Amino acid sequence: MKARGGFTLIEVLLAAIILGLGLTGILVSMSQAQRFMQTMPDLLTAQEVMDMGDMAYPLSEIKKAEDIDVSERDVDEIWRDISGANGPQMTREQSEKYHGYTWKREDLDATTSDDDLKRVGYIHRVRITVIWGDRFRGDKNIESYVSLWRDPQNTK
């Protein structure tokens, strides 16, 4: 008997399933890439706000642990602290870009005992945080990092 050429129904179904899974993977990857690209400008602006906060309130100039904490500041306040009273003002474009962004710094070891701080060489963990978005609608975004600060009064 002569063998017939062509594919069986099972081979066709298996090929369709493999093709469907491949296309689904590609579409999921594309949607995730698109979502990432949409959030990228916000993350870049948050990084700029972090840099401005670090310029206005440099951690390297802190002499006492009590001075580490900086309450939440909006970008207008940070800009004034950097440029001074008679310095350049933010442009309208900058003001629109940074609208709703705030910066703060906190000592994560503020309540740590002196014995525990002495054990780690009087090193404090310091969190710098940028917050943006509409907090009233629950659309709040946060970007933060932790840095270390050594108390100069206790390292002598």
NUMIMI-879018 format. One record per residue (C-alpha): residue in three letters; z, y, x; residue number from 1; chain. Coordinates in steps of 0.1 Angstrom, whole numbers, plus 5000, padded with zeros to 4 digits. Example, Ala and Ser with C-alpha at 12.3 -4.5 7.8 and 13.67 -1.06 7.14 Angstrom:
2
<site><lumgu>ALA</lumgu><Z>5078</Z><Y>4955</Y><X>5123</X><rovex>1</rovex><kolgu>A</kolgu></site>
<site><lumgu>SER</lumgu><Z>5071</Z><Y>4989</Y><X>5137</X><rovex>2</rovex><kolgu>A</kolgu></site>
END
This chain:
156
<site><lumgu>MET</lumgu><Z>5000</Z><Y>5000</Y><X>5000</X><rovex>1</rovex><kolgu>A</kolgu></site>
<site><lumgu>LYS</lumgu><Z>4991</Z><Y>5034</Y><X>5012</X><rovex>2</rovex><kolgu>A</kolgu></site>
<site><lumgu>ALA</lumgu><Z>5020</Z><Y>5060</Y><X>5017</X><rovex>3</rovex><kolgu>A</kolgu></site>
<site><lumgu>ARG</lumgu><Z>5016</Z><Y>5092</Y><X>4997</X><rovex>4</rovex><kolgu>A</kolgu></site>
<site><lumgu>GLY</lumgu><Z>5017</Z><Y>5125</Y><X>5014</X><rovex>5</rovex><kolgu>A</kolgu></site>
<site><lumgu>GLY</lumgu><Z>5040</Z><Y>5153</Y><X>5003</X><rovex>6</rovex><kolgu>A</kolgu></site>
<site><lumgu>PHE</lumgu><Z>5077</Z><Y>5158</Y><X>4997</X><rovex>7</rovex><kolgu>A</kolgu></site>
<site><lumgu>THR</lumgu><Z>5101</Z><Y>5141</Y><X>4974</X><rovex>8</rovex><kolgu>A</kolgu></site>
<site><lumgu>LEU</lumgu><Z>5121</Z><Y>5160</Y><X>4948</X><rovex>9</rovex><kolgu>A</kolgu></site>
<site><lumgu>ILE</lumgu><Z>5153</Z><Y>5155</Y><X>4968</X><rovex>10</rovex><kolgu>A</kolgu></site>
<site><lumgu>GLU</lumgu><Z>5137</Z><Y>5170</Y><X>4999</X><rovex>11</rovex><kolgu>A</kolgu></site>
<site><lumgu>VAL</lumgu><Z>5125</Z><Y>5200</Y><X>4979</X><rovex>12</rovex><kolgu>A</kolgu></site>
<site><lumgu>LEU</lumgu><Z>5159</Z><Y>5206</Y><X>4964</X><rovex>13</rovex><kolgu>A</kolgu></site>
<site><lumgu>LEU</lumgu><Z>5176</Z><Y>5203</Y><X>4997</X><rovex>14</rovex><kolgu>A</kolgu></site>
<site><lumgu>ALA</lumgu><Z>5152</Z><Y>5228</Y><X>5012</X><rovex>15</rovex><kolgu>A</kolgu></site>
<site><lumgu>ALA</lumgu><Z>5159</Z><Y>5252</Y><X>4983</X><rovex>16</rovex><kolgu>A</kolgu></site>
<site><lumgu>ILE</lumgu><Z>5196</Z><Y>5249</Y><X>4988</X><rovex>17</rovex><kolgu>A</kolgu></site>
<site><lumgu>ILE</lumgu><Z>5194</Z><Y>5256</Y><X>5025</X><rovex>18</rovex><kolgu>A</kolgu></site>
<site><lumgu>LEU</lumgu><Z>5171</Z><Y>5286</Y><X>5019</X><rovex>19</rovex><kolgu>A</kolgu></site>
<site><lumgu>GLY</lumgu><Z>5195</Z><Y>5299</Y><X>4992</X><rovex>20</rovex><kolgu>A</kolgu></site>
<site><lumgu>LEU</lumgu><Z>5225</Z><Y>5297</Y><X>5015</X><rovex>21</rovex><kolgu>A</kolgu></site>
<site><lumgu>GLY</lumgu><Z>5207</Z><Y>5314</Y><X>5043</X><rovex>22</rovex><kolgu>A</kolgu></site>
<site><lumgu>LEU</lumgu><Z>5196</Z><Y>5343</Y><X>5021</X><rovex>23</rovex><kolgu>A</kolgu></site>
<site><lumgu>THR</lumgu><Z>5231</Z><Y>5346</Y><X>5006</X><rovex>24</rovex><kolgu>A</kolgu></site>
<site><lumgu>GLY</lumgu><Z>5245</Z><Y>5349</Y><X>5042</X><rovex>25</rovex><kolgu>A</kolgu></site>
<site><lumgu>ILE</lumgu><Z>5220</Z><Y>5376</Y><X>5051</X><rovex>26</rovex><kolgu>A</kolgu></site>
<site><lumgu>LEU</lumgu><Z>5227</Z><Y>5396</Y><X>5019</X><rovex>27</rovex><kolgu>A</kolgu></site>
<site><lumgu>VAL</lumgu><Z>5265</Z><Y>5394</Y><X>5025</X><rovex>28</rovex><kolgu>A</kolgu></site>
<site><lumgu>SER</lumgu><Z>5261</Z><Y>5406</Y><X>5061</X><rovex>29</rovex><kolgu>A</kolgu></site>
<site><lumgu>MET</lumgu><Z>5239</Z><Y>5435</Y><X>5050</X><rovex>30</rovex><kolgu>A</kolgu></site>
<site><lumgu>SER</lumgu><Z>5264</Z><Y>5447</Y><X>5024</X><rovex>31</rovex><kolgu>A</kolgu></site>
<site><lumgu>GLN</lumgu><Z>5292</Z><Y>5445</Y><X>5049</X><rovex>32</rovex><kolgu>A</kolgu></site>
<site><lumgu>ALA</lumgu><Z>5272</Z><Y>5465</Y><X>5074</X><rovex>33</rovex><kolgu>A</kolgu></site>
<site><lumgu>GLN</lumgu><Z>5264</Z><Y>5491</Y><X>5048</X><rovex>34</rovex><kolgu>A</kolgu></site>
<site><lumgu>ARG</lumgu><Z>5300</Z><Y>5494</Y><X>5038</X><rovex>35</rovex><kolgu>A</kolgu></site>
<site><lumgu>PHE</lumgu><Z>5310</Z><Y>5498</Y><X>5075</X><rovex>36</rovex><kolgu>A</kolgu></site>
<site><lumgu>MET</lumgu><Z>5283</Z><Y>5524</Y><X>5080</X><rovex>37</rovex><kolgu>A</kolgu></site>
<site><lumgu>GLN</lumgu><Z>5296</Z><Y>5544</Y><X>5050</X><rovex>38</rovex><kolgu>A</kolgu></site>
<site><lumgu>THR</lumgu><Z>5332</Z><Y>5545</Y><X>5064</X><rovex>39</rovex><kolgu>A</kolgu></site>
<site><lumgu>MET</lumgu><Z>5322</Z><Y>5553</Y><X>5100</X><rovex>40</rovex><kolgu>A</kolgu></site>
<site><lumgu>PRO</lumgu><Z>5320</Z><Y>5591</Y><X>5095</X><rovex>41</rovex><kolgu>A</kolgu></site>
<site><lumgu>ASP</lumgu><Z>5355</Z><Y>5591</Y><X>5081</X><rovex>42</rovex><kolgu>A</kolgu></site>
<site><lumgu>LEU</lumgu><Z>5368</Z><Y>5571</Y><X>5110</X><rovex>43</rovex><kolgu>A</kolgu></site>
<site><lumgu>LEU</lumgu><Z>5351</Z><Y>5594</Y><X>5135</X><rovex>44</rovex><kolgu>A</kolgu></site>
<site><lumgu>THR</lumgu><Z>5367</Z><Y>5624</Y><X>5118</X><rovex>45</rovex><kolgu>A</kolgu></site>
<site><lumgu>ALA</lumgu><Z>5401</Z><Y>5607</Y><X>5118</X><rovex>46</rovex><kolgu>A</kolgu></site>
<site><lumgu>GLN</lumgu><Z>5397</Z><Y>5602</Y><X>5156</X><rovex>47</rovex><kolgu>A</kolgu></site>
<site><lumgu>GLU</lumgu><Z>5389</Z><Y>5639</Y><X>5160</X><rovex>48</rovex><kolgu>A</kolgu></site>
<site><lumgu>VAL</lumgu><Z>5420</Z><Y>5648</Y><X>5140</X><rovex>49</rovex><kolgu>A</kolgu></site>
<site><lumgu>MET</lumgu><Z>5441</Z><Y>5625</Y><X>5162</X><rovex>50</rovex><kolgu>A</kolgu></site>
<site><lumgu>ASP</lumgu><Z>5427</Z><Y>5642</Y><X>5193</X><rovex>51</rovex><kolgu>A</kolgu></site>
<site><lumgu>MET</lumgu><Z>5435</Z><Y>5676</Y><X>5178</X><rovex>52</rovex><kolgu>A</kolgu></site>
<site><lumgu>GLY</lumgu><Z>5471</Z><Y>5666</Y><X>5169</X><rovex>53</rovex><kolgu>A</kolgu></site>
<site><lumgu>ASP</lumgu><Z>5475</Z><Y>5652</Y><X>5205</X><rovex>54</rovex><kolgu>A</kolgu></site>
<site><lumgu>MET</lumgu><Z>5463</Z><Y>5686</Y><X>5219</X><rovex>55</rovex><kolgu>A</kolgu></site>
<site><lumgu>ALA</lumgu><Z>5486</Z><Y>5706</Y><X>5196</X><rovex>56</rovex><kolgu>A</kolgu></site>
<site><lumgu>TYR</lumgu><Z>5517</Z><Y>5684</Y><X>5201</X><rovex>57</rovex><kolgu>A</kolgu></site>
<site><lumgu>PRO</lumgu><Z>5513</Z><Y>5666</Y><X>5234</X><rovex>58</rovex><kolgu>A</kolgu></site>
<site><lumgu>LEU</lumgu><Z>5536</Z><Y>5637</Y><X>5239</X><rovex>59</rovex><kolgu>A</kolgu></site>
<site><lumgu>SER</lumgu><Z>5537</Z><Y>5643</Y><X>5276</X><rovex>60</rovex><kolgu>A</kolgu></site>
<site><lumgu>GLU</lumgu><Z>5556</Z><Y>5676</Y><X>5271</X><rovex>61</rovex><kolgu>A</kolgu></site>
<site><lumgu>ILE</lumgu><Z>5584</Z><Y>5661</Y><X>5251</X><rovex>62</rovex><kolgu>A</kolgu></site>
<site><lumgu>LYS</lumgu><Z>5617</Z><Y>5663</Y><X>5269</X><rovex>63</rovex><kolgu>A</kolgu></site>
<site><lumgu>LYS</lumgu><Z>5641</Z><Y>5649</Y><X>5243</X><rovex>64</rovex><kolgu>A</kolgu></site>
<site><lumgu>ALA</lumgu><Z>5637</Z><Y>5620</Y><X>5219</X><rovex>65</rovex><kolgu>A</kolgu></site>
<site><lumgu>GLU</lumgu><Z>5647</Z><Y>5642</Y><X>5190</X><rovex>66</rovex><kolgu>A</kolgu></site>
<site><lumgu>ASP</lumgu><Z>5616</Z><Y>5662</Y><X>5195</X><rovex>67</rovex><kolgu>A</kolgu></site>
<site><lumgu>ILE</lumgu><Z>5591</Z><Y>5632</Y><X>5191</X><rovex>68</rovex><kolgu>A</kolgu></site>
<site><lumgu>ASP</lumgu><Z>5589</Z><Y>5634</Y><X>5153</X><rovex>69</rovex><kolgu>A</kolgu></site>
<site><lumgu>VAL</lumgu><Z>5564</Z><Y>5658</Y><X>5139</X><rovex>70</rovex><kolgu>A</kolgu></site>
<site><lumgu>SER</lumgu><Z>5562</Z><Y>5660</Y><X>5101</X><rovex>71</rovex><kolgu>A</kolgu></site>
<site><lumgu>GLU</lumgu><Z>5528</Z><Y>5657</Y><X>5084</X><rovex>72</rovex><kolgu>A</kolgu></site>
<site><lumgu>ARG</lumgu><Z>5505</Z><Y>5685</Y><X>5092</X><rovex>73</rovex><kolgu>A</kolgu></site>
<site><lumgu>ASP</lumgu><Z>5471</Z><Y>5694</Y><X>5078</X><rovex>74</rovex><kolgu>A</kolgu></site>
<site><lumgu>VAL</lumgu><Z>5443</Z><Y>5702</Y><X>5101</X><rovex>75</rovex><kolgu>A</kolgu></site>
<site><lumgu>ASP</lumgu><Z>5445</Z><Y>5740</Y><X>5094</X><rovex>76</rovex><kolgu>A</kolgu></site>
<site><lumgu>GLU</lumgu><Z>5481</Z><Y>5740</Y><X>5108</X><rovex>77</rovex><kolgu>A</kolgu></site>
<site><lumgu>ILE</lumgu><Z>5470</Z><Y>5720</Y><X>5138</X><rovex>78</rovex><kolgu>A</kolgu></site>
<site><lumgu>TRP</lumgu><Z>5440</Z><Y>5743</Y><X>5145</X><rovex>79</rovex><kolgu>A</kolgu></site>
<site><lumgu>ARG</lumgu><Z>5463</Z><Y>5773</Y><X>5144</X><rovex>80</rovex><kolgu>A</kolgu></site>
<site><lumgu>ASP</lumgu><Z>5487</Z><Y>5757</Y><X>5168</X><rovex>81</rovex><kolgu>A</kolgu></site>
<site><lumgu>ILE</lumgu><Z>5459</Z><Y>5749</Y><X>5192</X><rovex>82</rovex><kolgu>A</kolgu></site>
<site><lumgu>SER</lumgu><Z>5440</Z><Y>5782</Y><X>5190</X><rovex>83</rovex><kolgu>A</kolgu></site>
<site><lumgu>GLY</lumgu><Z>5470</Z><Y>5806</Y><X>5186</X><rovex>84</rovex><kolgu>A</kolgu></site>
<site><lumgu>ALA</lumgu><Z>5474</Z><Y>5835</Y><X>5163</X><rovex>85</rovex><kolgu>A</kolgu></site>
<site><lumgu>ASN</lumgu><Z>5445</Z><Y>5855</Y><X>5177</X><rovex>86</rovex><kolgu>A</kolgu></site>
<site><lumgu>GLY</lumgu><Z>5423</Z><Y>5825</Y><X>5186</X><rovex>87</rovex><kolgu>A</kolgu></site>
<site><lumgu>PRO</lumgu><Z>5390</Z><Y>5814</Y><X>5169</X><rovex>88</rovex><kolgu>A</kolgu></site>
<site><lumgu>GLN</lumgu><Z>5392</Z><Y>5804</Y><X>5133</X><rovex>89</rovex><kolgu>A</kolgu></site>
<site><lumgu>MET</lumgu><Z>5377</Z><Y>5772</Y><X>5119</X><rovex>90</rovex><kolgu>A</kolgu></site>
<site><lumgu>THR</lumgu><Z>5342</Z><Y>5776</Y><X>5105</X><rovex>91</rovex><kolgu>A</kolgu></site>
<site><lumgu>ARG</lumgu><Z>5336</Z><Y>5768</Y><X>5068</X><rovex>92</rovex><kolgu>A</kolgu></site>
<site><lumgu>GLU</lumgu><Z>5318</Z><Y>5736</Y><X>5078</X><rovex>93</rovex><kolgu>A</kolgu></site>
<site><lumgu>GLN</lumgu><Z>5348</Z><Y>5725</Y><X>5099</X><rovex>94</rovex><kolgu>A</kolgu></site>
<site><lumgu>SER</lumgu><Z>5372</Z><Y>5733</Y><X>5071</X><rovex>95</rovex><kolgu>A</kolgu></site>
<site><lumgu>GLU</lumgu><Z>5351</Z><Y>5712</Y><X>5046</X><rovex>96</rovex><kolgu>A</kolgu></site>
<site><lumgu>LYS</lumgu><Z>5349</Z><Y>5684</Y><X>5071</X><rovex>97</rovex><kolgu>A</kolgu></site>
<site><lumgu>TYR</lumgu><Z>5386</Z><Y>5682</Y><X>5077</X><rovex>98</rovex><kolgu>A</kolgu></site>
<site><lumgu>HIS</lumgu><Z>5397</Z><Y>5689</Y><X>5042</X><rovex>99</rovex><kolgu>A</kolgu></site>
<site><lumgu>GLY</lumgu><Z>5423</Z><Y>5664</Y><X>5031</X><rovex>100</rovex><kolgu>A</kolgu></site>
<site><lumgu>TYR</lumgu><Z>5431</Z><Y>5650</Y><X>5066</X><rovex>101</rovex><kolgu>A</kolgu></site>
<site><lumgu>THR</lumgu><Z>5467</Z><Y>5652</Y><X>5078</X><rovex>102</rovex><kolgu>A</kolgu></site>
<site><lumgu>TRP</lumgu><Z>5483</Z><Y>5641</Y><X>5111</X><rovex>103</rovex><kolgu>A</kolgu></site>
<site><lumgu>LYS</lumgu><Z>5519</Z><Y>5631</Y><X>5119</X><rovex>104</rovex><kolgu>A</kolgu></site>
<site><lumgu>ARG</lumgu><Z>5539</Z><Y>5615</Y><X>5147</X><rovex>105</rovex><kolgu>A</kolgu></site>
<site><lumgu>GLU</lumgu><Z>5571</Z><Y>5594</Y><X>5144</X><rovex>106</rovex><kolgu>A</kolgu></site>
<site><lumgu>ASP</lumgu><Z>5595</Z><Y>5578</Y><X>5167</X><rovex>107</rovex><kolgu>A</kolgu></site>
<site><lumgu>LEU</lumgu><Z>5597</Z><Y>5541</Y><X>5157</X><rovex>108</rovex><kolgu>A</kolgu></site>
<site><lumgu>ASP</lumgu><Z>5628</Z><Y>5537</Y><X>5178</X><rovex>109</rovex><kolgu>A</kolgu></site>
<site><lumgu>ALA</lumgu><Z>5648</Z><Y>5567</Y><X>5164</X><rovex>110</rovex><kolgu>A</kolgu></site>
<site><lumgu>THR</lumgu><Z>5675</Z><Y>5544</Y><X>5149</X><rovex>111</rovex><kolgu>A</kolgu></site>
<site><lumgu>THR</lumgu><Z>5675</Z><Y>5519</Y><X>5178</X><rovex>112</rovex><kolgu>A</kolgu></site>
<site><lumgu>SER</lumgu><Z>5709</Z><Y>5517</Y><X>5196</X><rovex>113</rovex><kolgu>A</kolgu></site>
<site><lumgu>ASP</lumgu><Z>5714</Z><Y>5532</Y><X>5230</X><rovex>114</rovex><kolgu>A</kolgu></site>
<site><lumgu>ASP</lumgu><Z>5721</Z><Y>5497</Y><X>5245</X><rovex>115</rovex><kolgu>A</kolgu></site>
<site><lumgu>ASP</lumgu><Z>5688</Z><Y>5484</Y><X>5232</X><rovex>116</rovex><kolgu>A</kolgu></site>
<site><lumgu>LEU</lumgu><Z>5669</Z><Y>5514</Y><X>5245</X><rovex>117</rovex><kolgu>A</kolgu></site>
<site><lumgu>LYS</lumgu><Z>5687</Z><Y>5511</Y><X>5279</X><rovex>118</rovex><kolgu>A</kolgu></site>
<site><lumgu>ARG</lumgu><Z>5676</Z><Y>5474</Y><X>5280</X><rovex>119</rovex><kolgu>A</kolgu></site>
<site><lumgu>VAL</lumgu><Z>5639</Z><Y>5484</Y><X>5277</X><rovex>120</rovex><kolgu>A</kolgu></site>
<site><lumgu>GLY</lumgu><Z>5641</Z><Y>5513</Y><X>5301</X><rovex>121</rovex><kolgu>A</kolgu></site>
<site><lumgu>TYR</lumgu><Z>5645</Z><Y>5540</Y><X>5274</X><rovex>122</rovex><kolgu>A</kolgu></site>
<site><lumgu>ILE</lumgu><Z>5610</Z><Y>5535</Y><X>5262</X><rovex>123</rovex><kolgu>A</kolgu></site>
<site><lumgu>HIS</lumgu><Z>5603</Z><Y>5546</Y><X>5227</X><rovex>124</rovex><kolgu>A</kolgu></site>
<site><lumgu>ARG</lumgu><Z>5574</Z><Y>5534</Y><X>5205</X><rovex>125</rovex><kolgu>A</kolgu></site>
<site><lumgu>VAL</lumgu><Z>5557</Z><Y>5564</Y><X>5190</X><rovex>126</rovex><kolgu>A</kolgu></site>
<site><lumgu>ARG</lumgu><Z>5533</Z><Y>5560</Y><X>5160</X><rovex>127</rovex><kolgu>A</kolgu></site>
<site><lumgu>ILE</lumgu><Z>5505</Z><Y>5587</Y><X>5155</X><rovex>128</rovex><kolgu>A</kolgu></site>
<site><lumgu>THR</lumgu><Z>5490</Z><Y>5585</Y><X>5120</X><rovex>129</rovex><kolgu>A</kolgu></site>
<site><lumgu>VAL</lumgu><Z>5460</Z><Y>5603</Y><X>5103</X><rovex>130</rovex><kolgu>A</kolgu></site>
<site><lumgu>ILE</lumgu><Z>5459</Z><Y>5601</Y><X>5065</X><rovex>131</rovex><kolgu>A</kolgu></site>
<site><lumgu>TRP</lumgu><Z>5429</Z><Y>5611</Y><X>5043</X><rovex>132</rovex><kolgu>A</kolgu></site>
<site><lumgu>GLY</lumgu><Z>5415</Z><Y>5606</Y><X>5009</X><rovex>133</rovex><kolgu>A</kolgu></site>
<site><lumgu>ASP</lumgu><Z>5426</Z><Y>5612</Y><X>4974</X><rovex>134</rovex><kolgu>A</kolgu></site>
<site><lumgu>ARG</lumgu><Z>5463</Z><Y>5601</Y><X>4972</X><rovex>135</rovex><kolgu>A</kolgu></site>
<site><lumgu>PHE</lumgu><Z>5466</Z><Y>5608</Y><X>4935</X><rovex>136</rovex><kolgu>A</kolgu></site>
<site><lumgu>ARG</lumgu><Z>5439</Z><Y>5583</Y><X>4927</X><rovex>137</rovex><kolgu>A</kolgu></site>
<site><lumgu>GLY</lumgu><Z>5452</Z><Y>5558</Y><X>4951</X><rovex>138</rovex><kolgu>A</kolgu></site>
<site><lumgu>ASP</lumgu><Z>5422</Z><Y>5563</Y><X>4974</X><rovex>139</rovex><kolgu>A</kolgu></site>
<site><lumgu>LYS</lumgu><Z>5444</Z><Y>5569</Y><X>5005</X><rovex>140</rovex><kolgu>A</kolgu></site>
<site><lumgu>ASN</lumgu><Z>5431</Z><Y>5558</Y><X>5040</X><rovex>141</rovex><kolgu>A</kolgu></site>
<site><lumgu>ILE</lumgu><Z>5453</Z><Y>5555</Y><X>5071</X><rovex>142</rovex><kolgu>A</kolgu></site>
<site><lumgu>GLU</lumgu><Z>5444</Z><Y>5552</Y><X>5107</X><rovex>143</rovex><kolgu>A</kolgu></site>
<site><lumgu>SER</lumgu><Z>5472</Z><Y>5550</Y><X>5133</X><rovex>144</rovex><kolgu>A</kolgu></site>
<site><lumgu>TYR</lumgu><Z>5480</Z><Y>5539</Y><X>5168</X><rovex>145</rovex><kolgu>A</kolgu></site>
<site><lumgu>VAL</lumgu><Z>5512</Z><Y>5533</Y><X>5187</X><rovex>146</rovex><kolgu>A</kolgu></site>
<site><lumgu>SER</lumgu><Z>5519</Z><Y>5548</Y><X>5221</X><rovex>147</rovex><kolgu>A</kolgu></site>
<site><lumgu>LEU</lumgu><Z>5549</Z><Y>5546</Y><X>5244</X><rovex>148</rovex><kolgu>A</kolgu></site>
<site><lumgu>TRP</lumgu><Z>5572</Z><Y>5575</Y><X>5256</X><rovex>149</rovex><kolgu>A</kolgu></site>
<site><lumgu>ARG</lumgu><Z>5599</Z><Y>5572</Y><X>5283</X><rovex>150</rovex><kolgu>A</kolgu></site>
<site><lumgu>ASP</lumgu><Z>5629</Z><Y>5594</Y><X>5279</X><rovex>151</rovex><kolgu>A</kolgu></site>
<site><lumgu>PRO</lumgu><Z>5630</Z><Y>5615</Y><X>5311</X><rovex>152</rovex><kolgu>A</kolgu></site>
<site><lumgu>GLN</lumgu><Z>5667</Z><Y>5623</Y><X>5306</X><rovex>153</rovex><kolgu>A</kolgu></site>
<site><lumgu>ASN</lumgu><Z>5678</Z><Y>5587</Y><X>5310</X><rovex>154</rovex><kolgu>A</kolgu></site>
<site><lumgu>THR</lumgu><Z>5654</Z><Y>5575</Y><X>5337</X><rovex>155</rovex><kolgu>A</kolgu></site>
<site><lumgu>LYS</lumgu><Z>5670</Z><Y>5593</Y><X>5366</X><rovex>156</rovex><kolgu>A</kolgu></site>
END
